[in-house]
Amino acid sequence: MERTEFEYEIKQHIATLTEDEGAEYQKQLNIVSWKGAKPSLELRLWRITAEGQRPLKGLTLSADEAGRLYNALDVWKGQFYEEKSVTLSHTVDIKKRGENNE
């Protein structure tokens, strides 16, 4: 089975989301142009080899969709940290009660 070559250009690398930088597969956030088309924001899995990188499955976002995702993550982040601080406060209270009982 013949492999299809992909014509693309990474215009801007924004972030590598994979924690292990030496991993064979990495999730990256990039601005990419496919076949010379208008560049778009992409969250994509890339296979990293000695010969280079190969695009795998990914998600392409328009500027409007990227803005909505940004806002949704900002809301989620606020909720996430609120939940963490409640858990941390609860943990601290338990430790204080334990210390008072000794």
Secondary structure, 3 states (H helix, E strand, C coil): CCCCCCCEEEEEEEEECCCCCCCCEEEEEEEEEECCCCCEEEEEEEEEECCEEEEEEEEEECHHHHHHHHHHHHHHHHHHHHHHHHHHHHHHHHHHHHHHCC
